[in-house]
Amino acid sequence: MIVSICLLVFFGCGLNFAQPGDESYVSKTEFDALKEKLENLETKLRDTEIRQINSDSQIAELKNQEKLQAIETRLQDSETRLNNSENQIMDLRKKERTKVMFSAAAGGRGAIGPFKTDTTLIYRAVITNIGGAYSPSTGIFTAPVAGVYYFTLFHHTGKPYGTVLYLYKNNQQVIMTQNHKAVHETAHNGGNAVFLQLQPGDQVYVRMTANSFIWGGNYHTTFSGFLVSQV
Ligand SMILES: *[C@@H]1O[C@H](CO)[C@@H](O)[C@H](O)[C@H]1NC(C)=O
């Protein structure tokens, strides 16, 4: 009974298939070939899909890399600007901290000079020497930093000699103060001042010409200077 049902089903189904000779008949060989083609196509499709996915993710990765690079560039720019700002702040602080000021008087009890040759005046009585740029042993001021400095020189003198003082920048005479020799005059004061733009190491000092003299006592005769502004 079971066997006959199975046979019926088998033949029943078989009746629905095309038979050899029918137009729509597909032989086993052709079927296998078609199946293989289909499988190949499926494989290709899957490959294409995989490649598409790979491309998509590569594009996304590239875009991320571009974004990352842009961010990195901006970060570097910021860092550079930050460094510049920090350096500027440090420079400004350093400039602010650099204080240079001195005042010194000729010292002694009375006349200094006259001498037979031009002589660098050594103002030995230091009143102020912030930054230590003035040397009371040589009378020479040496600029520690580039900038504009202001110098003054005052002298007290009297008969019977004249007085000629020159303020020097390195080997160059810049300004002078003078008192003419006069027999009947009593004491005089004279002075002068100048703004000088100096480089580090430039030297400023006062020289008294031959046969001049100044009065050293009582702080009459002074040499002063200070850094106005770094340039
Ligand atoms: C900024 O300064 C730091 C510390 O001095 C340094 O390591 C860094 O390379 C500097 N960056 C740039 C972009 O100059």
The ligand as an SDF file (V2000), in Angstrom:
LIG
                    3D

 14 14  0  0  0  0  0  0  0  0999 V2000
   56.4710   74.1430   20.6880 C   0  0  0  0  0  0  0  0  0  0  0  0
   57.2920   74.1270   21.8170 O   0  0  0  0  0  0  0  0  0  0  0  0
   57.4910   72.8290   22.3590 C   0  0  0  0  0  0  0  0  0  0  0  0
   58.2560   72.9910   23.6610 C   0  0  0  0  0  0  0  0  0  0  0  0
   59.3340   73.8630   23.5340 O   0  0  0  0  0  0  0  0  0  0  0  0
   58.2150   71.9540   21.3360 C   0  0  0  0  0  0  0  0  0  0  0  0
   58.4080   70.6730   21.8450 O   0  0  0  0  0  0  0  0  0  0  0  0
   57.3770   71.8940   20.0800 C   0  0  0  0  0  0  0  0  0  0  0  0
   58.0770   71.1880   19.0740 O   0  0  0  0  0  0  0  0  0  0  0  0
   57.0590   73.2800   19.5800 C   0  0  0  0  0  0  0  0  0  0  0  0
   56.1330   73.1740   18.4870 N   0  0  0  0  0  0  0  0  0  0  0  0
   56.2090   73.8690   17.3580 C   0  0  0  0  0  0  0  0  0  0  0  0
   55.1640   73.6040   16.3590 C   0  0  0  0  0  0  0  0  0  0  0  0
   57.0900   74.6760   17.1610 O   0  0  0  0  0  0  0  0  0  0  0  0
  1  2  1  0
  1 10  1  0
  2  3  1  0
  3  4  1  0
  3  6  1  0
  4  5  1  0
  6  7  1  0
  6  8  1  0
  8  9  1  0
  8 10  1  0
 10 11  1  0
 11 12  1  0
 12 13  1  0
 12 14  2  0
M  END
$$$$
